[in-house]
């Protein structure tokens, strides 16, 4: 932890504790379409609602304004559940979302006046993910283009997750000194064959073919068919989930044998999954590294190098989080992620990771070696000592 950030961490923790005592009251009401200049455009078509993440020049990165609007809308959807047939989440332009706004995180950590704003953003993010997951309305995410971090998190929480030939999903947290979050600890820890560990520890980019094999996406629909599909979906009258699935299936296409739809064309999906299952089954990062090195294939060595280039602190916390999350409920995972966030704000590697990304340079981790960081379990003890977030507030 950098000395200059110690005061900031104490302040952030105090603000986190205060944020848990703030009483929220009142529900937003669904009020029709929102202005097209808004960071979140809400459009009602018949009895369906389209929510468009609307920062295309910023690759639809999610900032405080956008998450506040998403949170308010989801609360309103709960209140109006009987009058809404489905919610469709998509991104403006060519991408779904590049995830959380890194500059917002960095400013929130380093500028005292923004500490509470950051804590509020994080609270609303966790509450939004919980509400999206528990809506009694069918939900659909159109994962066209970049689907990164929080963008992926929103997708995990929807009932139908549509990949296209342009989809590129990435959980990059360990490359900025952070752990996997935004509900990924719950969803990815439940993938078969330790695929979630592979995605998060390696911060691996994956495409449509990879996502369908892993079970992360539910359908593959060519991007040119999305608009027509949405029009047909919103025309359905009081559809069941089965009706929606059947309608989406009319627009699906058999996965083309096209190497552009996987990030690892040099290895088959079956071979890749065998390496992942055999090497990522261990409960320490050091054992995983040793297994990858012993396996020795191009793919396994690629994975080893990706892990070793990430923050040693972040990969150890991420693996432990995924281990614990596999036996927790979604609500418990979101609460634990939020508690861990409070312990992560202002730490050396998270600050350095955010700075290096914005400055487009290689990060300088501390500690630099895996063997030099052995206190990751204490971070969980510290996190669990903090007041849990009320996801339903």
N, C-alpha and C positions, 0 to 999 in steps of 0.2 A: 504494500500500500504506500503510495507516495506521501511524504510528510506534508506537503502543501495541501493535501486533500483531507487530512484527518479532521480538521474543523468542519469541513463540508459534510463529511460522513455523519458526524454527530448531529449536525443540523438537519440533515436529510432524515435521519432516524427519528428525531423529535417531530419533524413535520409528518412523517409516516404515522407515528402514534396519534398525533392530533387528528389526522385525516380519518382515522378509524372511529373517532368520537363524534365527528360531525354528523348530524342527523339530516338525511335527505328527505324531502317530502314533496308530494304532488307528482302527477304523471302528465307527460306531454300528450297532447291529443293529435291524432292524425289530421292533417290540415291540407290535404291535396298536394299538388305539385310544388316543388321548391324551385327557386330561381336557377337558371342554367349557369349563373356565375358562381354559385355556391360550391364549396369544396365537396359537398355531397348532394347530388341531384336526386330527389325522390319524385317518382312519377307513378301515378296510378292509372293502370289500364284495365278497364272493367273492374274485376275484384282482385286483381293482382297488383303487387307493388314492385317496382324496379328501383333499386338503390344503386346509383352509379358513383363510384369513387372518382372525383372530378378534379384531379391535379395532373393532367396529362404531361405538362411540361416538366413535372417533378416525378414522372413515372408513377403517378398516383400514390406517392409516399403518404402515409397516414400521419397527420399532425393533430394538435390538440383540438382545433376547431372541428375537424372531420370526425374524430372519435366522439366528441361531445354530441354531435348531430346523430351519429350512428346509435349511440346510447339512448338518446331521447326518442329516436324513431322506434327502436326495439321495444322500449317501454310502452310506447303508444300501440304497437302491434299487439302486445299482450292484452291490452285493454280492449282492442277491437278485433280480437282473434276470430270472432264469429262472422265478421264482415269481410275478411280477407281470405282469398283462396290460396295464395302462395306469395313468397318473397323471393325475388331474383336479384342476386348481387353480382355486379359486373364493374369493369373499369372503363374509363373514358379513353379513347384512342387505342393504341396498339397493345396496351398492357393491363393486366388486372391490378397489381400493386407491387411496388418494390419494397413494401414493408414499412416499419416505423421510421420516422424522420430522425436520422442520426444526429443532426445538428440540434434538434429539440432535446434529445437525450443529453448531449454534451453541455448545452447551455443550462439545462436543468440541474446538472451535477455541479457546475463550476460557478454559476451566478446565484448568490444567496436569495435574491429576490424572486428567482424562478423555481426554488426548491418545491414550494407547495403546489405550484402549477404542474410540475412534473409528477408529483404524487397523485394529484387529482387525475391526470391523464392515465396513469398506470391503473388506478382504481377503476376508472371508467372502461378501460380496455378489458380488464378481467371480467367486469360485470357484463359488458357487451358480449363477450365470447360465451359467457354462461347463458345469457338470455337467448342468444342466437341458437345455441345447442338445445335449449329446452322449450323453444317456441312450439306451440301446438298448431303450427301452420307449416306445410311443406316448404323447404328452403332449397334454393339452387344457387350454385356459384359457377360463373363462367370463367374458367381459369385460362383465358387466352393471353398469351405473352408472359411477361415476368410475373411470377407468383412467389414472392419472397417474404420470409419472416412472418410478420403480422398478416400480410396478404394470404400466405399459406394457412395461417392460423384461422382466419375467417373461413377459408374453404373447408378445413377439417371439420368445422362445426356445422356444415350444411348437410342436408340429406342427399342431395345429388351434386356431384362434383364433376364438371365437364372439362375434359382436356381437349386441346386442339393440336394441330401440327406446330403451332407457335409456342405452346406451353413450355416454360422453363421454370421449374420449381427449385428453390434453394433455401436451406436453413443455415444462414451464414454466421450465426451467433458466436461460435468458437473463434472465428477469425477476427472478431472485434473484442475479444476478452470477456465474453458473456456466455451464459448458458442457454440451452433451448427453452423456449417459453411459449406464450400465446396459445396455450392448450396443447402444444406439441408433446409435452411430457406424457399426457394421457393418451393421445391418439397414436403417436409413433411407437410408444412402448408396447402397443398391442398388435403391431404388424408381425406377420409370421417371420421366423428365421432371423430375428435381430436386425431386420432391415432398418428400423428406426435408429438404432445405434450407428449403423453405417452412414445414414443420411446426416445425422447431427454431429458425430465426432469428426467426420471427414468434411463437413460443410459441402457436401457433394451436390453438384447441379444434376438434375434429372429431367428427362423429357417424357412425352406421352407414353411411349412404349414401356419405359421403366415404371411410370406411375401406375399404369394399368396392371402390370405384373405384380406390383407390390400391394395392390388393393387400395391405393390412396385415392385414385379417381374412380368414378363409377361408369363413365361413358367416354368414348372418343367421338367427337363431332367435328368435321372440318369447319374451319372458321367461316368459310363462305356461306355456311348453312345456319349460322347462329341467329341472325336477325329473323329469318323465316321461322326458325324453331321457336323463338321467343314470341313471335306473333301468334303462332298456333297454340302455344302454352297459355298465353293470356286470354285466349278465346274460349278455353275450356270452362264449362259450367260446373261449379262446385266439385272439382276433381278430387279423387282419392290419390294417395301416393302411387297406387298401381296405375291409375289413369295417366299420371304425369310420367311415370317410367315408360309406359307404352308409347306416349307421344314423343318423348325424347328418343326412344329406340327407332322411331321412323327416320330420324336424321343421322343416326350413327352410321359409321362406315367401318368395314373390317380394317384392322390396322395394316397399313401398307408395309411391305417389306422394304423399308426405306431407312438407311442407317442414320439419317438426320433426326429420327425420332427416338434415338437413344444417345446418351453421352459416352457410352462404352461400346462402340460397334465392333471392337476387336474380340469381344467375348460374348457368348450367348447368355440369355437371361438365366437359363438353368445352371450354367457353369458359374455365373456370377453369384447367384443365390446360394450355391453350395459353398463358395468361398466365404461369403458373409456369414452363413450359419456356423461354419466351422471355426472361423477366426474371431467373430464378435460375440461369442457365447460367454466369454470370460468376464469376471466382475471387477477386474482392474485394467486400467489403460495399459500398464506395462505388459500384462499377459496378452492383451490383444495385439500390441506391437510385436511381441515375440512370435505370436502365431502367424501374423501376416508375413513377417520376415522368413519364417520357416517354410511357409507355403510357397513363396518365391515367384509367383506368376507376375506378369506385367500388371494385372489388376490389383493384386494384393500389395505389391510394392508401391503402386500409386496411392492406395489407401494409407499405407504406413507413412508415406511422405506428407500426405495431406494432414494427418493427425499431428505429426511432429512439427509442422509449420504453424499450427494453431497455438493458442494460449494454453500452456500446461495447466494452469489454474482452471480455465474454462472447460477443458475436456474432462478433467477429473470430476468437477462438479456436475457436468452434464451426464456422465455415465452413472454417477450415484443417483441423480435425479430420476433418470429413466428406470433404474433398478427399483427405486421406491415407488415410482408412479405406476408400475405394472400391477400393483395390488390396491391402488387407491381409486376412488370415484373421480369423475370429472371435476366435481366441486372441490374435492380435497386437493386435486392436482393444481387447480387454479389458485387456491388459497396458498399452497406451498410455494408455487411460482412467485406469487406476489410477496410473500415473506422473504424469499431469497433475493428478489429484486431489491428490497430494502437494505440487505447486507451487501449488495453488489455495487450500489451507487457510490461513485467517488473512488473506487478501488483503482489501483495502478493500471491493471490490464484493461479494464473497461474504458477508463479515460484514454489510455494510450491507443486502444483499438479504434475508438471513435475518431480521435485526432488523426491517426494514420490513414484512416479511410478518407476523411475529408481532405487531408493534405496529399493524398495519393502517393504514399510511401510505405515501406515495410515497417511493421510494428516492432518495438523492442520490448519483449515480454520480461517480466520479473516475478518469479524466478524464470530462468530460461529453459531449464531442464525438468523433465517430469519427476525425476527422483528428488528434486529439491523442493517439491511442494507436497507436503504430507498432512496438511491441516484442513483438507476439504470437508471432513466429517464435522469439524467444529463449526463450519459455516451453517450446516443444517441444524445444529444445536442452537446456534444464535438465531437462526430464522424461526425456529419453532417456539422460541421464547417471546416472539413478538405477537401482538394482538392479531387474530385472524380477520381478514376482510369479510364483511357481510356481503355476499354476492347478490342478495335479493334486495338490498337497500335501494 
